[in-house]
Amino acid sequence: MTQTTPSVPSLPTGFVAYEYTTVRVPRDLESIYTDSYRNFGWITEATETGLPGATTVTLKLKRDRALKNRPLVAELQRQADIALVSIAALERSKTSAALGLSIGVGIVGTAFLAGSVFSIDAGLVPLSIVLGAVGLVGWLAGYLVHGRVLAQRSARVIPLIEAQYDVVYQSGEQASHLLAA
């Protein structure tokens, strides 16, 4: 009768020193950040979503400190990080410009409605009706302005966002080649 010993998984030989980083990223750009950082040698250890409804995600990353071509990879990663931050800012700018302008138009409409109320108190009913109608039109205009400005801003910003994505992809591709060399 032969006895067999259970096989023990082999442990990696040699010492590996890791460097660690934590990056907070916009939730809607989590995939591009994860893919981008992988090209620079980073491995995602954990993803923390935080509170429900949070707009950011925290990525915990690590990579081997004995990286080939470390200075060049670090420079390419810096370029990609700048482009990723630009993408997030451009995405925010699409909605913020539209929201700001529509709120401004809505406030003007509210001022006309307030004037309408004060006109009623002063006994000027015909003026009150006119100011109330203008105020309601101002509220409607705020809604319509939001959609129009959002469409116009998006049309202007999309080519800029695509250019930043190209920077991320090109620097990731170059870093991937440097790490493989």
VOMIRO-177971 format. One record per residue: x, y, z of N, C-alpha, C in turn; residue number from 0; residue in one letter. Coordinates in steps of 0.001 Angstrom, whole numbers, plus 524288, in hexadecimal, padded with zeros to 5 digits. Example, Ala and Ser with C-alpha at 12.3 -4.5 7.8 and 13.67 -1.06 7.14 Angstrom:
<recs>
+-------+-------+-------+-------+-------+-------+-------+-------+-------+-----+------+
:   n_x :   n_y :   n_z :  ca_x :  ca_y :  ca_z :   c_x :   c_y :   c_z : pos : code :
+-------+-------+-------+-------+-------+-------+-------+-------+-------+-----+------+
: 83386 : 7E9C6 : 81E78 : 8300C : 7EE6C : 81E78 : 83390 : 7F31C : 81E78 :   0 :    A :
: 83232 : 7F736 : 81BA8 : 83566 : 7FBDC : 81BE4 : 83264 : 8001E : 81EBE :   1 :    S :
+-------+-------+-------+-------+-------+-------+-------+-------+-------+-----+------+
</recs>
This chain:
<recs>
+-------+-------+-------+-------+-------+-------+-------+-------+-------+-----+------+
:   n_x :   n_y :   n_z :  ca_x :  ca_y :  ca_z :   c_x :   c_y :   c_z : pos : code :
+-------+-------+-------+-------+-------+-------+-------+-------+-------+-----+------+
: 80339 : 7FB74 : 80000 : 80000 : 80000 : 80000 : 80370 : 804D9 : 80000 :   0 :    M :
: 80254 : 80834 : 7FC8B : 80570 : 80CEC : 7FBFA : 8027F : 8118C : 7FE4C :   1 :    T :
: 80563 : 814B0 : 8011E : 80308 : 81969 : 80349 : 80480 : 81E13 : 7FFE4 :   2 :    Q :
: 800AE : 82151 : 7FEFD : 801CB : 82622 : 7FC0A : 80152 : 82AB6 : 7FFC1 :   3 :    T :
: 804BF : 82E3D : 7FF13 : 80488 : 832FD : 80247 : 80173 : 83718 : 7FF4C :   4 :    T :
: 7FE5B : 83A14 : 80230 : 7FB66 : 83E31 : 7FF7B : 7FF1C : 84222 : 7FD0C :   5 :    P :
: 7FDA6 : 843F0 : 7F879 : 80102 : 847BD : 7F5D3 : 80025 : 84D25 : 7F82F :   6 :    S :
: 8045D : 84FC8 : 7F8FF : 80441 : 8550C : 7FB27 : 8051B : 858CF : 7F6A9 :   7 :    V :
: 801C1 : 85CC1 : 7F630 : 80299 : 8606F : 7F1EA : 807E4 : 8630F : 7F27A :   8 :    P :
: 80A72 : 863AB : 7EE21 : 80FA0 : 86608 : 7EE48 : 80F24 : 86BEA : 7EEFF :   9 :    S :
: 81266 : 86DEA : 7F252 : 8128D : 87386 : 7F34A : 8164E : 87601 : 7EF7C :  10 :    L :
: 81559 : 87AD0 : 7EE0E : 818F2 : 87D62 : 7EA70 : 81E54 : 87DDA : 7ECE4 :  11 :    P :
: 82231 : 87D13 : 7E9B6 : 82782 : 87D92 : 7EBA1 : 82960 : 88319 : 7EAC9 :  12 :    T :
: 82C94 : 884E0 : 7EE50 : 82EB2 : 88A1D : 7EDDC : 82B4E : 88E21 : 7F0A4 :  13 :    G :
: 82DA1 : 8926A : 7F198 : 82B0A : 896A9 : 7F465 : 8289E : 89A6A : 7F07D :  14 :    F :
: 823CD : 89C12 : 7F188 : 82126 : 89FEC : 7EE44 : 81F6E : 8A467 : 7F1C5 :  15 :    V :
: 82157 : 8A900 : 7F098 : 81FC1 : 8ADAC : 7F37A : 81BAC : 8B085 : 7F038 :  16 :    A :
: 8176C : 8B1E5 : 7F2B3 : 81336 : 8B497 : 7EFFA : 812E2 : 8BA3F : 7F1C0 :  17 :    Y :
: 810FF : 8BD74 : 7EE3B : 80F88 : 8C2BE : 7EFB5 : 80997 : 8C2FD : 7EF56 :  18 :    E :
: 80747 : 8C63D : 7F296 : 8019D : 8C67F : 7F2FE : 7FFCB : 8CC0F : 7F217 :  19 :    Y :
: 7FB23 : 8CC7E : 7F005 : 7F8BC : 8D19E : 7EF71 : 7F2CF : 8D104 : 7EFD4 :  20 :    T :
: 7F05A : 8D538 : 7F14C : 7EAB0 : 8D570 : 7F193 : 7E8F3 : 8DA19 : 7EE53 :  21 :    T :
: 7E52C : 8D929 : 7EAEB : 7E359 : 8DD37 : 7E75C : 7DD6D : 8DD97 : 7E7CA :  22 :    V :
: 7DB83 : 8E24E : 7E88D : 7D5D8 : 8E33E : 7E88B : 7D462 : 8E52A : 7E31E :  23 :    R :
: 7D0B4 : 8E265 : 7E0A5 : 7CF47 : 8E381 : 7DB3C : 7C962 : 8E43C : 7DAC2 :  24 :    V :
: 7C7A1 : 8E71E : 7D6D2 : 7C1FE : 8E78F : 7D5E8 : 7BFB5 : 8E231 : 7D496 :  25 :    P :
: 7BB2C : 8E10B : 7D6B7 : 7B8BA : 8DBEB : 7D5F8 : 7B7FD : 8DAA0 : 7D033 :  26 :    R :
: 7B670 : 8DE6F : 7CD0D : 7B573 : 8DD60 : 7C788 : 7BA75 : 8DCA1 : 7C45B :  27 :    D :
: 7BEFC : 8DDD4 : 7C692 : 7C3F4 : 8DD02 : 7C3DC : 7C737 : 8D8AC : 7C660 :  28 :    L :
: 7C4DE : 8D595 : 7C9C3 : 7C7BD : 8D17F : 7CC8F : 7CA52 : 8CDA0 : 7C8D0 :  29 :    E :
: 7C79B : 8CC01 : 7C4C7 : 7C9B7 : 8C81E : 7C11F : 7CE85 : 8CA2A : 7BE46 :  30 :    S :
: 7CE47 : 8CEF1 : 7BC67 : 7D2C4 : 8D115 : 7B98B : 7D773 : 8D1C7 : 7BD2A :  31 :    I :
: 7D68D : 8D357 : 7C209 : 7DADD : 8D3CE : 7C5C6 : 7DD49 : 8CE76 : 7C6D4 :  32 :    Y :
: 7DA0D : 8CA7C : 7C7B5 : 7DC00 : 8C53D : 7C8D0 : 7DF27 : 8C32D : 7C43B :  33 :    T :
: 7DD1A : 8C3BA : 7BF85 : 7DFE1 : 8C1E4 : 7BADF : 7E4EC : 8C4EF : 7BA03 :  34 :    D :
: 7E4AA : 8C9FB : 7BACE : 7E941 : 8CD48 : 7B9FF : 7ED9D : 8CBE2 : 7BDD1 :  35 :    S :
: 7EC4D : 8CB6D : 7C2C8 : 7F047 : 8CA3E : 7C6AD : 7F2AF : 8C4D7 : 7C5D2 :  36 :    Y :
: 7EFA8 : 8C131 : 7C3BA : 7F1C2 : 8BBFE : 7C28D : 7F631 : 8BC6F : 7BE94 :  37 :    R :
: 7F5C3 : 8BFFF : 7BAD8 : 7F9DE : 8C0B6 : 7B6EB : 7FEF4 : 8C2B8 : 7B942 :  38 :    N :
: 7FEAE : 8C509 : 7BDE7 : 80356 : 8C71F : 7C076 : 8055D : 8C36B : 7C4AD :  39 :    F :
: 80378 : 8BE91 : 7C49B : 80564 : 8BA98 : 7C82C : 80264 : 8BA21 : 7CD42 :  40 :    G :
: 7FE42 : 8BD1D : 7CDF8 : 7FB4C : 8BCFB : 7D2D5 : 7F763 : 8B884 : 7D2BC :  41 :    W :
: 7F6AC : 8B604 : 7D736 : 7F2D2 : 8B1E1 : 7D7ED : 7EEC8 : 8B3F1 : 7DBC9 :  42 :    I :
: 7E9DA : 8B370 : 7DA6B : 7E5B0 : 8B53E : 7DDE6 : 7E4FD : 8B14D : 7E245 :  43 :    T :
: 7E5E7 : 8B301 : 7E70F : 7E52C : 8AF9B : 7EB9A : 7DFA0 : 8AFD7 : 7ED9F :  44 :    E :
: 7DD64 : 8B476 : 7EDBB : 7D81B : 8B518 : 7EFD1 : 7D59E : 8B9F3 : 7ED76 :  45 :    A :
: 7D077 : 8B9D7 : 7ED63 : 7CD67 : 8BE4F : 7EBAD : 7C971 : 8BF72 : 7EFF0 :  46 :    T :
: 7C995 : 8C428 : 7F1F8 : 7C5F1 : 8C5B3 : 7F617 : 7C217 : 8C99E : 7F3DB :  47 :    E :
: 7BD2B : 8C850 : 7F430 : 7B928 : 8CBB6 : 7F1F2 : 7B73E : 8CFD1 : 7F5C1 :  48 :    T :
: 7B826 : 8CF1A : 7FAC1 : 7B678 : 8D2FD : 7FE93 : 7B0A6 : 8D2CC : 7FF77 :  49 :    G :
: 7AE66 : 8D731 : 800A2 : 7A8D6 : 8D790 : 801CB : 7A587 : 8D6D1 : 7FCE4 :  50 :    L :
: 7A0CC : 8D4CC : 7FD8B : 79D53 : 8D45F : 7F8FD : 79C48 : 8D9CB : 7F6AD :  51 :    P :
: 79C82 : 8DA1A : 7F198 : 79BA4 : 8DF19 : 7EEFF : 7A086 : 8E26E : 7EE86 :  52 :    G :
: 7A4FB : 8E07F : 7F06A : 7A9D4 : 8E37E : 7F007 : 7AB6C : 8E402 : 7EA50 :  53 :    A :
: 7ADCA : 8E85F : 7E908 : 7AF59 : 8E94B : 7E397 : 7B4F3 : 8E79D : 7E280 :  54 :    T :
: 7B7CB : 8E5F3 : 7E692 : 7BD2B : 8E449 : 7E5CA : 7BDEE : 8DEB9 : 7E7D6 :  55 :    T :
: 7C213 : 8DC4E : 7E5E6 : 7C3A6 : 8D711 : 7E76C : 7C967 : 8D75E : 7E8DB :  56 :    V :
: 7CB0B : 8D467 : 7ECD2 : 7D07E : 8D44E : 7EE5A : 7D2FA : 8CF46 : 7EC6C :  57 :    T :
: 7D724 : 8CFCF : 7E955 : 7DA0A : 8CB50 : 7E75F : 7DF04 : 8CAB1 : 7EA94 :  58 :    L :
: 7DFF2 : 8C5FB : 7EC80 : 7E4C5 : 8C4C8 : 7EF4D : 7E811 : 8C172 : 7EBA4 :  59 :    K :
: 7ECC4 : 8C365 : 7EA72 : 7F012 : 8C0FE : 7E676 : 7F570 : 8BF9C : 7E8A3 :  60 :    L :
: 7F7FA : 8BBCC : 7E61A : 7FD62 : 8BA87 : 7E76D : 8003D : 8B8FF : 7E26F :  61 :    K :
: 80572 : 8B995 : 7E292 : 808B5 : 8B7BD : 7DE40 : 80E28 : 8B6A0 : 7E048 :  62 :    R :
: 810F6 : 8B391 : 7DD51 : 81649 : 8B20B : 7DEA4 : 819C7 : 8B6E3 : 7DE77 :  63 :    D :
: 81CEC : 8B79D : 7E294 : 8206A : 8BC2A : 7E2B7 : 824F7 : 8BB9B : 7DEEA :  64 :    R :
: 82654 : 8B6D5 : 7DD89 : 82AB0 : 8B5E5 : 7D9EC : 828B1 : 8B63F : 7D44D :  65 :    A :
: 82670 : 8BA81 : 7D309 : 82400 : 8BB5E : 7CDFC : 82823 : 8BCA0 : 7C9E4 :  66 :    L :
: 827A6 : 8BA4A : 7C555 : 82B2E : 8BB96 : 7C10B : 829DE : 8C113 : 7BF15 :  67 :    K :
: 82DCC : 8C400 : 7BDB0 : 82D1B : 8C942 : 7BB79 : 829A9 : 8CCB6 : 7BEE6 :  68 :    N :
: 82A90 : 8CC79 : 7C3EE : 8273D : 8CF23 : 7C7C6 : 8267B : 8D501 : 7C6B8 :  69 :    R :
: 82A9A : 8D80A : 7C5A2 : 829C7 : 8DDAB : 7C4BB : 8264C : 8DEC9 : 7BFF8 :  70 :    P :
: 82712 : 8DBBE : 7BBD1 : 823E8 : 8DC93 : 7B724 : 81E37 : 8DB16 : 7B816 :  71 :    L :
: 81D67 : 8D6D0 : 7BAD2 : 81814 : 8D51E : 7BC11 : 81570 : 8D920 : 7BF9F :  72 :    V :
: 8185A : 8DB35 : 7C359 : 81627 : 8DF26 : 7C6E7 : 81493 : 8E414 : 7C3EA :  73 :    A :
: 817A8 : 8E5B0 : 7C02B : 8165C : 8EA4B : 7BD08 : 81181 : 8E948 : 7B9AF :  74 :    E :
: 81134 : 8E4AE : 7B75F : 80C98 : 8E35D : 7B440 : 807B5 : 8E312 : 7B7B3 :  75 :    L :
: 8085A : 8E105 : 7BC6A : 803E6 : 8E0C8 : 7BFFF : 80223 : 8E641 : 7C18F :  76 :    Q :
: 805D5 : 8E9C2 : 7C24F : 8047A : 8EF25 : 7C3A0 : 80150 : 8F1A1 : 7BF35 :  77 :    R :
: 802E3 : 8F0AC : 7BA54 : 7FFF3 : 8F2B5 : 7B5D7 : 7FA68 : 8F082 : 7B5B9 :  78 :    Q :
: 7F9F7 : 8EB6D : 7B6BA : 7F4D0 : 8E8F6 : 7B6B7 : 7F171 : 8EB13 : 7BB2C :  79 :    A :
: 7F3CC : 8EBE6 : 7BFC0 : 7F0D7 : 8EDFB : 7C436 : 7EEBC : 8F373 : 7C2FF :  80 :    D :
: 7F1EC : 8F6AE : 7C08E : 7F037 : 8FBF3 : 7BF18 : 7EBAF : 8FB9F : 7BB36 :  81 :    I :
: 7EC1A : 8F819 : 7B76C : 7E7ED : 8F778 : 7B395 : 7E2E7 : 8F572 : 7B624 :  82 :    A :
: 7E368 : 8F1CF : 7B9E2 : 7DECC : 8EFBC : 7BC8D : 7DC13 : 8F3F3 : 7BFCF :  83 :    L :
: 7DF1E : 8F73E : 7C25A : 7DCD3 : 8FB8D : 7C556 : 7DA1C : 8FF5F : 7C19D :  84 :    V :
: 7DC77 : 9004C : 7BD1B : 7DA0E : 903C0 : 7B933 : 7D4F1 : 90183 : 7B730 :  85 :    S :
: 7D4C2 : 8FC66 : 7B66C : 7CFF0 : 8F9E0 : 7B49F : 7CB97 : 8FAB6 : 7B89A :  86 :    I :
: 7CCD3 : 8F9DC : 7BD8B : 7C8DE : 8FA95 : 7C1A6 : 7C6FC : 90040 : 7C1D7 :  87 :    A :
: 7CA9B : 903F7 : 7C163 : 7C920 : 90981 : 7C18C : 7C5CD : 90B00 : 7BCD3 :  88 :    A :
: 7C731 : 90907 : 7B840 : 7C422 : 90A36 : 7B393 : 7BEB0 : 907CF : 7B3E5 :  89 :    L :
: 7BE44 : 9031D : 7B609 : 7B924 : 900B0 : 7B6BA : 7B5B9 : 903F9 : 7BA5D :  90 :    E :
: 7B817 : 905E6 : 7BEA0 : 7B527 : 9093B : 7C244 : 7B395 : 90E5F : 7BFBF :  91 :    R :
: 7B6F6 : 91075 : 7BC61 : 7B5DA : 9158E : 7BA06 : 7B11F : 91562 : 7B66A :  92 :    S :
: 7B001 : 910CE : 7B43B : 7AB70 : 9106C : 7B0D3 : 7A679 : 911C9 : 7B3CC :  93 :    K :
: 7A5E4 : 90FB0 : 7B869 : 7A112 : 91089 : 7BB59 : 7A131 : 9158A : 7BE8C :  94 :    T :
: 7A5BD : 9171C : 7C069 : 7A5ED : 91BAE : 7C3D8 : 7A487 : 920B6 : 7C0F8 :  95 :    S :
: 7A639 : 92151 : 7BC1E : 7A4E8 : 92608 : 7B926 : 79F03 : 92645 : 7B829 :  96 :    A :
: 79CBE : 921DA : 7B6AD : 7971D : 921BA : 7B5A7 : 79406 : 922B4 : 7BAA2 :  97 :    A :
: 795B1 : 92062 : 7BED8 : 792F0 : 92109 : 7C3CB : 79345 : 926AB : 7C5B0 :  98 :    L :
: 797D9 : 92902 : 7C55B : 79885 : 92E6E : 7C714 : 79517 : 93239 : 7C413 :  99 :    G :
: 79508 : 931A5 : 7BEFF : 791E5 : 93533 : 7BBCE : 78C09 : 9345B : 7BCB5 : 100 :    L :
: 78A62 : 92F7C : 7BD24 : 784CC : 92E84 : 7BDFF : 7830D : 9306C : 7C362 : 101 :    S :
: 7865D : 92FF3 : 7C745 : 7850A : 93209 : 7CC70 : 784AA : 937F8 : 7CC34 : 102 :    I :
: 78842 : 93A72 : 7C96A : 78810 : 94029 : 7C8D7 : 7830A : 941FB : 7C649 : 103 :    G :
: 78170 : 93F53 : 7C21B : 77C94 : 940C1 : 7BF70 : 777EF : 93FB6 : 7C304 : 104 :    V :
: 77816 : 93B6A : 7C5FD : 773E3 : 93A39 : 7C9A6 : 77377 : 93E3A : 7CDFB : 105 :    G :
: 777D5 : 94047 : 7CFC5 : 777C1 : 94458 : 7D3D7 : 7755B : 9495B : 7D1BB : 106 :    I :
: 7768F : 94AB0 : 7CCE9 : 7742A : 94F50 : 7CA87 : 76E40 : 94E89 : 7CA28 : 107 :    V :
: 76C92 : 949D2 : 7C8A6 : 766F9 : 948A7 : 7C87C : 7647C : 94919 : 7CDDA : 108 :    G :
: 76750 : 9474B : 7D1DA : 76557 : 947BC : 7D732 : 764D9 : 94D6E : 7D8D3 : 109 :    T :
: 7686E : 950B3 : 7D72A : 76827 : 9564A : 7D871 : 7633D : 958BA : 7D60C : 110 :    A :
: 761F8 : 95728 : 7D135 : 75D2D : 95926 : 7CED2 : 7585B : 9573E : 7D1C7 : 111 :    F :
: 7586C : 95260 : 7D395 : 75406 : 95065 : 7D6A4 : 7538A : 95350 : 7DBD2 : 112 :    L :
: 757E9 : 9548D : 7DE36 : 757C5 : 957A2 : 7E30F : 75585 : 95D08 : 7E1F4 : 113 :    A :
: 75722 : 95F45 : 7DD8F : 754E0 : 96454 : 7DC04 : 74F05 : 963F2 : 7DB36 : 114 :    G :
: 74D44 : 95F93 : 7D939 : 747AF : 95EB6 : 7D872 : 744CA : 95EAB : 7DDA5 : 115 :    S :
: 74705 : 95C10 : 7E189 : 74491 : 95BE0 : 7E6B2 : 7445D : 9614E : 7E917 : 116 :    V :
: 74893 : 96434 : 7E8AD : 748A8 : 96983 : 7EAD8 : 744D3 : 96D14 : 7E7FA : 117 :    F :
: 7441C : 96C20 : 7E2DC : 7405F : 96F3E : 7DFDE : 73ACC : 96E48 : 7E1B8 : 118 :    S :
: 73990 : 96972 : 7E30B : 73455 : 9683F : 7E519 : 73384 : 96B19 : 7EA3B : 119 :    I :
: 7377C : 96B14 : 7EDA1 : 73715 : 96DC9 : 7F2A7 : 7363C : 973A8 : 7F1E2 : 120 :    D :
: 7385D : 975CA : 7EDA3 : 737C2 : 97B61 : 7EC97 : 732B2 : 97C86 : 7E9A2 : 121 :    A :
: 72FB8 : 9787A : 7E851 : 72ACE : 9794C : 7E589 : 72B6F : 979DC : 7DFB0 : 122 :    G :
: 72FDF : 97880 : 7DD81 : 730DA : 978F1 : 7D7DF : 7302E : 9738B : 7D554 : 123 :    L :
: 72B65 : 971D0 : 7D4E3 : 72A3F : 96C87 : 7D2F7 : 72C16 : 96BB2 : 7CD53 : 124 :    V :
: 72B10 : 96F4F : 7C99F : 72CEE : 96E51 : 7C449 : 732E5 : 96DB4 : 7C405 : 125 :    P :
: 735C2 : 970FA : 7C6ED : 73B76 : 9707F : 7C70B : 73D08 : 96B50 : 7C98B : 126 :    L :
: 73A2D : 969B5 : 7CD76 : 73B3C : 964CA : 7D01A : 73AAF : 9602E : 7CC57 : 127 :    S :
: 736BD : 96047 : 7C919 : 735E3 : 95C0C : 7C54F : 73A56 : 95BD4 : 7C15D : 128 :    I :
: 73BEB : 96066 : 7BF74 : 7403C : 960A0 : 7BBA6 : 7454A : 95E9D : 7BE1A : 129 :    V :
: 74688 : 9608E : 7C2C9 : 74B5D : 95ED8 : 7C55D : 74B35 : 958FB : 7C6A4 : 130 :    L :
: 746B1 : 95700 : 7C841 : 74623 : 9516B : 7C95E : 746F6 : 94E2A : 7C47F : 131 :    G :
: 744C3 : 94FE5 : 7C018 : 74573 : 94D07 : 7BB2E : 74B32 : 94D09 : 7B984 : 132 :    A :
: 74DBA : 95198 : 7BA06 : 7534C : 951E6 : 7B8A8 : 75687 : 94E63 : 7BC45 : 133 :    V :
: 75523 : 94E39 : 7C144 : 757EC : 94AE4 : 7C4FB : 7576A : 94520 : 7C3A7 : 134 :    G :
: 752A7 : 94377 : 7C246 : 751DE : 93DF8 : 7C0CD : 754C6 : 93CA3 : 7BBC1 : 135 :    L :
: 754CF : 94051 : 7B818 : 757D1 : 93F83 : 7B346 : 75DA5 : 93F20 : 7B492 : 136 :    V :
: 75F60 : 9422B : 7B864 : 764DA : 941DC : 7BA11 : 76630 : 93C87 : 7BC4B : 137 :    G :
: 76296 : 93A4C : 7BF4C : 7638F : 93503 : 7C156 : 763DD : 93108 : 7BCE9 : 138 :    W :
: 76053 : 9316B : 7B939 : 76063 : 92DDF : 7B4BB : 76560 : 92EAD : 7B189 : 139 :    L :
: 766EC : 9338E : 7B0E2 : 76BAD : 934BB : 7ADE9 : 77079 : 9325C : 7B09B : 140 :    A :
: 77091 : 93265 : 7B5CE : 774EC : 92FFB : 7B8A1 : 7756A : 92A3C : 7B75D : 141 :    G :
: 77103 : 92786 : 7B711 : 7710A : 921FA : 7B5AD : 772FC : 92133 : 7B01A : 142 :    Y :
: 77108 : 92460 : 7AC83 : 77294 : 923E0 : 7A708 : 7784C : 92561 : 7A62C : 143 :    L :
: 77A19 : 92962 : 7A8FE : 77F89 : 92B19 : 7A890 : 78335 : 926B9 : 7AA4F : 144 :    V :
: 781BA : 923EF : 7AE5E : 78509 : 91FB6 : 7B053 : 78611 : 91BA9 : 7AC14 : 145 :    H :
: 781F3 : 919EF : 7A97D : 78299 : 91600 : 7A563 : 785DA : 917F1 : 7A0D3 : 146 :    G :
: 784EE : 91CBB : 79F4D : 787C0 : 91EE6 : 79AC9 : 78D8C : 91FCC : 79C05 : 147 :    R :
: 78EA6 : 9220E : 7A08D : 7941A : 92318 : 7A203 : 79700 : 91DF6 : 7A2DA : 148 :    V :
: 79463 : 91A1E : 7A525 : 796CE : 91502 : 7A5EC : 7985B : 91292 : 7A0B4 : 149 :    L :
: 794EC : 912DC : 79CE2 : 79616 : 910B0 : 797B9 : 79A99 : 9139E : 7951E : 150 :    A :
: 79A89 : 918CE : 79571 : 79EAF : 91BE3 : 79300 : 7A3EF : 91AF9 : 795B1 : 151 :    Q :
: 7A3DA : 91AF6 : 79AD5 : 7A8B1 : 91A32 : 79DCD : 7AAE6 : 914C0 : 79CCB : 152 :    R :
: 7A77A : 910E1 : 79C8D : 7A93A : 90B85 : 79B82 : 7ABC5 : 90B29 : 79625 : 153 :    S :
: 7A97B : 90DB4 : 7924F : 7ABB2 : 90D93 : 78D06 : 7B123 : 90FFB : 78CE1 : 154 :    A :
: 7B207 : 91403 : 79013 : 7B737 : 9167C : 79038 : 7BB25 : 91356 : 79349 : 155 :    R :
: 7B95B : 910B8 : 79762 : 7BCEA : 90E25 : 79B0C : 7BE5D : 90894 : 7995C : 156 :    V :
: 7BAF8 : 905F1 : 79698 : 7BBFC : 9007C : 79528 : 7C121 : 8FFD0 : 7922A : 157 :    I :
: 7C278 : 90316 : 78E58 : 7C78F : 90262 : 78BC9 : 7CC36 : 9031D : 78F8E : 158 :    P :
: 7CB9C : 906A3 : 79353 : 7CFC6 : 90769 : 7972C : 7D058 : 902A2 : 79AB4 : 159 :    L :
: 7CBED : 90050 : 79C25 : 7CC13 : 8FB99 : 79F5B : 7CE9E : 8F724 : 79C56 : 160 :    I :
: 7CD40 : 8F690 : 7976D : 7CF8B : 8F26C : 79431 : 7D574 : 8F320 : 793A4 : 161 :    E :
: 7D73D : 8F7F0 : 79334 : 7DCDF : 8F8F3 : 792E2 : 7DF9E : 8F748 : 797EA : 162 :    A :
: 7DD1D : 8F836 : 79C65 : 7DF6B : 8F696 : 7A161 : 7DF79 : 8F0A2 : 7A1E3 : 163 :    Q :
: 7DB5B : 8EE12 : 79FF8 : 7DB5A : 8E857 : 79FE8 : 7DFDF : 8E647 : 79C9A : 164 :    Y :
: 7E0F5 : 8E8DA : 79831 : 7E55F : 8E73C : 794E7 : 7EA8A : 8E7A7 : 797E2 : 165 :    D :
: 7EB2A : 8EBCC : 79B01 : 7EFEB : 8EC60 : 79E29 : 7F062 : 8E7DF : 7A20D : 166 :    V :
: 7EBFB : 8E685 : 7A486 : 7EC01 : 8E231 : 7A851 : 7ED82 : 8DD1A : 7A594 : 167 :    V :
: 7EB22 : 8DC0C : 7A11A : 7EC33 : 8D728 : 79E52 : 7F1CD : 8D6E6 : 79C57 : 168 :    Y :
: 7F3C2 : 8DB2D : 79A2F : 7F913 : 8DB2A : 79819 : 7FD21 : 8DA95 : 79C66 : 169 :    Q :
: 7FC7A : 8DD53 : 7A0BC : 8003F : 8DCDB : 7A4E7 : 7FFF7 : 8D76F : 7A765 : 170 :    S :
: 7FB4E : 8D531 : 7A7C4 : 7FAC2 : 8CFD8 : 7A9C9 : 7FD56 : 8CBEC : 7A640 : 171 :    G :
: 7FCBE : 8CC9E : 7A131 : 7FF21 : 8C90B : 79D6C : 8051A : 8C963 : 79DBC : 172 :    E :
: 80729 : 8CE2A : 79E0E : 80CDC : 8CECA : 79E78 : 80EEC : 8CC67 : 7A37E : 173 :    Q :
: 80C1A : 8CD34 : 7A7CE : 80DCB : 8CAFE : 7ACD5 : 80D99 : 8C517 : 7ACB5 : 174 :    A :
: 809A9 : 8C2F3 : 7AA50 : 8092C : 8BD43 : 7A9D8 : 80DC7 : 8BAFB : 7A6DE : 175 :    S :
: 80F6C : 8BD99 : 7A2AB : 813FB : 8BBDC : 79FB6 : 818FB : 8BC50 : 7A2E7 : 176 :    H :
: 81969 : 8C088 : 7A5F7 : 81E08 : 8C13C : 7A93F : 81E57 : 8BD09 : 7AD79 : 177 :    L :
: 819F9 : 8BB9D : 7AFAE : 819EF : 8B7A0 : 7B3CC : 81B12 : 8B234 : 7B195 : 178 :    L :
: 81995 : 8B14A : 7ACB2 : 81A7C : 8AC3A : 7AA3C : 8201E : 8ABA1 : 7A862 : 179 :    A :
: 822C9 : 8B00D : 7A790 : 82824 : 8AFDC : 7A570 : 82C0A : 8ADBA : 7A966 : 180 :    A :
+-------+-------+-------+-------+-------+-------+-------+-------+-------+-----+------+
</recs>
